[in-house]
Amino acid sequence: MLGIRMLAHHDDLRLAAAWWVLGGLPSWELPPIADALLDRGVYSRATAELASTRYPSMSEAGPLFERLLQENEIGLPSIDDAVWTLLRHHISQIALRAVPCRAGLQRVVDVYYLADLFGRARHYVGASHGIEHLLGAFYGYDELEGTTEVSYQGNYGPATVLVWEDTVVLLAHEWLAAHAP
């Protein structure tokens, strides 16, 4: 889910911990996280053990990953803190255009389902964390791609998607203005 090959900084471990808490970090992604730490000169026993794990099972790699976090003074966040951490990160990435909009929205949807946010909805989908418009934008791509008819803002097919992405970036900025610390 993370696709981490190189950890840029300490915050990446916090993101990994948040995905871990939500159950969105598979066992095969844990050794590359440890490898990246070793490449940066961050050494510990758990990091070395995890990096050398081949074909990691969750029962083997999970405890090593938690020790690695502990050794790097990263605590496991609560589920709610993990959700906010991941939403802020991925929506920021969309706002900065650091990732393709649809890929960034996919991460938001992943958080939504992993954290069972749909179970918290009282009035409408995504309302618990203010992501209702972003969820709608994600599913809106299905309606836009491949269309040959006049659609959103009078455009056709691929041009429509480009206009849609500008809208997604605007939605990301609006969400950050309302929900970023």
N, C-alpha and C positions, 0 to 999 in steps of 0.2 A: 504494500500500500504506500509506503513512503518512498521506496526507490532510492534510499540513501546510499551514495557511493563515497561522498566526502562530506564530513560534517564541517560546516563553515565556522561554527562557534558554539558556545555553551547553550545558546537558545535552541539549537537543533536537538540537543539531548532532552530538553524540556518538551519539545514537540513529540519526540519519540516516546517519552514517558506518558504523554497525554494519549497518544494512539494506543499505547500498551494498556492503559487503564480501560479504554473503551473496547479492547479486544480486536483492534484493527491492525495489529502488528504481527504478522505471521513469523513463525520460528525461523524460516530461511532468511529473513531480513535482519536478524539479530547479529550474526557473525560479521556482515559487512559494516555494521555500525561500529563494532569493536575494532575491525580493521582500520576504519577511518580514524578512530581515536589513536591507534598505534602510529599511523602515518603522521599524525600531528604531534607525536611525542608524548602523548598522554598514556602512561603505562600503569597498570595495576594487575594484580593476579587474576581478577575476574575478567578484565579486558583481554588479557593474553589467553586465558582458557576459552573464552567465548569466541575469540578470533580464530582459534585453531579447531573449533568444533566443525566436523564434517557431517552433513546430513542431520542437522540439529532437530531433535524432537522438542516439543514445548516443555516437556517435563525436565529435560536436561538444560536447554538454553534459557528458559524462563527465569529460574533462580539465579543463573549467572548474570543475566541482564539486570535483574533487580539489584544484585550486588554491585554491578558496574555503576548503576545509577547512584547507589549509596556512596560508593567510593569517590564519586564525582560531586557529592553533596547535592544531588538532585532527588528531591522527595517525590513520591508518587502523589499526583494530585487527586482530589476528589473527582468523581464523575462530572459534577457540575463545573468545576474549575477546568477540567480537561476539555469539556465542550466549549467553554468561552475562549480558552487558549487557542484551540484549533480553528474555531470560527473566525476569531480576530486575525489569525495568521493567514488563513486561506482567502478571506475576503480582502485583506490588505494586498495580497498577491494579485488578485483580480484588479483592484483599484489602481495598482501601480503598473498594470499590464505586464507583470513579470511572468505570468503564465497565460496560456490561451484561456479565454473566458470559460469555454465549456469545460476544460480540464479543472479549472479552479472551482467551478460550480459543482463538478462531480465530487470533489473533496467535501464541499459543504453538504451535499446529499449523503455522502458516506457517513459524516458525523451525525447527521439527522437520523439515519437508520441505526447506526451502531449504538447511539445513546438513547434510542427509543423515544425520541422527541415527539413522534406522532402520538404517542400515548399521553403526552402532556397537553395536547391541543384541546382547548375548551371551545373555542369559537371557529378557528380555521387552522389549516395546516401551517406549521412553522411559526405560529404566533408566540409560542413560549420564549423564543429568542429573537423575534423580529425578522426572521429570514423568509417570511411568506413570499415576498416578491422575488427573492433570489431563487427559491424553489420553483416558482412559476416560470421564471426566466429559463431555468435549466430544462424544464419540460417543454417550454416554448420552442426550443431548437428542433424538436421532432416535427413541429408544424411548419417550420421555415425551410428546412433543408430539402432540396430536391423539388421545391415548388416551381411550377412553370406558369402559375397564374399571378395576377396582380395581388399583392399581399401587403403586409405591414408597411406603411408610409409609401405605398404605390410602387415599390420596387419589385424586382424579380429575383428568384433564387439566391445565388451567392451574394449579390448586392444587398439583399434583405438581411442576410446573416451579418454583414459588416455593420449595418445600421443597428441591428439587434445588439451586437457586441458593445457599441457605444452606449446603448441603454443599460446593459449589464454593468459596465464600468461606472456609470452614473449611480445605479442602484447600490453598488459596492461603496462608493463614496458616501452616499446618504446613510447607509447602515453604519459605517465607521463613525460618522459624525454623531450618530445617536448612541452607539454602543462601545466605542473605543474609550479607554480610560484617559 
